[in-house]
Amino acid sequence: MASVEEQILNISGAKAITNTQSVQTLWSGYGEIRRYYLKGGKWPSVIVKHIKWPEQVNHPRGWNTNISHQRKLKSYQVEKNWYQLHQQTNQNCRIPEVYQIIESDSEILLIMEDLNASGFTIRLHPGNVTLDHARICLTWLANFHAINIGLTSDGLWPIGTYWHLDTRPDEWKEMRNTDLKKSATAIDQHLNTAKYQTLVHGDAKLANFCFNKSNGVAAVDFQYIGKGCGMKDVAYFMSSCFEDAACEHHETELLGHYFEQLEMAWVSPIDFQLVKKEWTSLYKYAWADFYRFLDGWSPGHWKMHGYSQRLAQEVINELNQ
């Protein structure tokens, strides 16, 4: 494989790379995301997601298992496949343009649009996110789900989200909430057997949305995209924005906004009201499913609050009736 710099200069037509900047390292040492500033050529800068299989894995929370390693390897193949084969998006669910994908036995290069250079310079965190910001992201998700309803997931995860039960047996074994542990499979089945399935982003946290000054938003990081009920993305996104009381307070408003936007974006011949009815009933299941993962993966995590516990318990009670 030619050097990263040679690849960038070749596809951009730039005369030179004037500077580089690390954006972030990839989870557990699987590479780096880096910005390259260019002189001349098609773009002022590009982002390169350089995935490289590590010789030694160092998971931040100690999950250094072969299952974890294989899951990550597949996730990068899935992201590559998403950009190459799918990309069902539009201006209402903006993603970065991928200029070139280069792959070898142990490396993948995703050379893509620098969203900062395109105006998407604002990153938010739970401490400064507003209700309006949350609505903007839910609008993105609604449009994404509407476009991808019922589509094939070939080359993607058969079941989307990074916390999917079948890919997390080690975390399930470590669960402390025994009632939830016993209900994990039933919760998973409720979500997986939903009649109406779309493609879910799979890691739709606040940190994966990039905002511009005009209230536009673009999403990144498609390693865990696959089939699923849209509520998986919605519940997970809301959990990344707000703590206990705010989740409780904003639930009705934010779910109402999501379904309003989903209906506006609806292009499928499927009866929208049937989808809304099914997915509304699965919101608490999606939340309980993620709570199940946290209970085994990181007990005491800030998202394991009273609101999460209440929804999980409602699901457990419903399953036991």
SULFEN-V689005 format. One record per residue. N is the residue number from 1. PSI is psi as a letter, one per 40 degrees, with the letter a starting at -180 (NA if undefined). Layout:
BEGIN
n->[N | N]
psi->[PSI | PSI]
END
This chain:
BEGIN
n->[1 | 2 | 3 | 4 | 5 | 6 | 7 | 8 | 9 | 10 | 11 | 12 | 13 | 14 | 15 | 16 | 17 | 18 | 19 | 20 | 21 | 22 | 23 | 24 | 25 | 26 | 27 | 28 | 29 | 30 | 31 | 32 | 33 | 34 | 35 | 36 | 37 | 38 | 39 | 40 | 41 | 42 | 43 | 44 | 45 | 46 | 47 | 48 | 49 | 50 | 51 | 52 | 53 | 54 | 55 | 56 | 57 | 58 | 59 | 60 | 61 | 62 | 63 | 64 | 65 | 66 | 67 | 68 | 69 | 70 | 71 | 72 | 73 | 74 | 75 | 76 | 77 | 78 | 79 | 80 | 81 | 82 | 83 | 84 | 85 | 86 | 87 | 88 | 89 | 90 | 91 | 92 | 93 | 94 | 95 | 96 | 97 | 98 | 99 | 100 | 101 | 102 | 103 | 104 | 105 | 106 | 107 | 108 | 109 | 110 | 111 | 112 | 113 | 114 | 115 | 116 | 117 | 118 | 119 | 120 | 121 | 122 | 123 | 124 | 125 | 126 | 127 | 128 | 129 | 130 | 131 | 132 | 133 | 134 | 135 | 136 | 137 | 138 | 139 | 140 | 141 | 142 | 143 | 144 | 145 | 146 | 147 | 148 | 149 | 150 | 151 | 152 | 153 | 154 | 155 | 156 | 157 | 158 | 159 | 160 | 161 | 162 | 163 | 164 | 165 | 166 | 167 | 168 | 169 | 170 | 171 | 172 | 173 | 174 | 175 | 176 | 177 | 178 | 179 | 180 | 181 | 182 | 183 | 184 | 185 | 186 | 187 | 188 | 189 | 190 | 191 | 192 | 193 | 194 | 195 | 196 | 197 | 198 | 199 | 200 | 201 | 202 | 203 | 204 | 205 | 206 | 207 | 208 | 209 | 210 | 211 | 212 | 213 | 214 | 215 | 216 | 217 | 218 | 219 | 220 | 221 | 222 | 223 | 224 | 225 | 226 | 227 | 228 | 229 | 230 | 231 | 232 | 233 | 234 | 235 | 236 | 237 | 238 | 239 | 240 | 241 | 242 | 243 | 244 | 245 | 246 | 247 | 248 | 249 | 250 | 251 | 252 | 253 | 254 | 255 | 256 | 257 | 258 | 259 | 260 | 261 | 262 | 263 | 264 | 265 | 266 | 267 | 268 | 269 | 270 | 271 | 272 | 273 | 274 | 275 | 276 | 277 | 278 | 279 | 280 | 281 | 282 | 283 | 284 | 285 | 286 | 287 | 288 | 289 | 290 | 291 | 292 | 293 | 294 | 295 | 296 | 297 | 298 | 299 | 300 | 301 | 302 | 303 | 304 | 305 | 306 | 307 | 308 | 309 | 310 | 311 | 312 | 313 | 314 | 315 | 316 | 317 | 318 | 319 | 320 | 321]
psi->[h | i | i | d | d | d | d | d | d | d | d | d | e | i | d | i | h | d | i | i | h | h | d | i | i | i | h | f | f | f | a | i | h | i | h | h | h | i | h | a | a | d | i | d | i | i | h | h | h | h | h | h | h | i | d | h | h | g | h | d | e | e | g | g | i | d | d | d | d | d | d | d | d | d | d | d | d | d | d | d | d | d | d | d | d | c | f | g | i | a | e | e | g | h | i | i | h | h | d | i | h | h | h | a | d | e | i | h | h | h | h | i | h | h | d | d | d | e | e | g | e | h | h | i | i | d | d | e | i | i | d | d | d | d | d | d | d | d | d | d | d | d | d | d | d | d | d | e | h | e | i | i | f | h | e | a | h | d | h | i | i | e | e | h | d | d | e | f | d | d | d | d | d | e | i | d | g | d | d | d | d | d | e | d | d | d | d | d | d | d | d | d | e | h | d | h | i | a | h | i | d | e | f | f | i | d | e | e | h | h | i | i | e | f | f | i | i | i | i | i | g | f | d | f | h | a | i | i | h | d | d | d | d | d | d | d | d | d | d | e | d | i | a | c | d | d | d | d | d | e | d | d | d | d | d | d | d | d | d | d | d | d | d | d | e | h | e | i | e | h | h | d | d | d | d | d | d | d | d | d | d | e | d | d | d | d | d | d | d | d | d | d | d | d | d | d | d | g | h | e | i | d | e | g | a | d | d | d | d | d | d | d | d | d | d | d | d | d | d | e | NA]
END
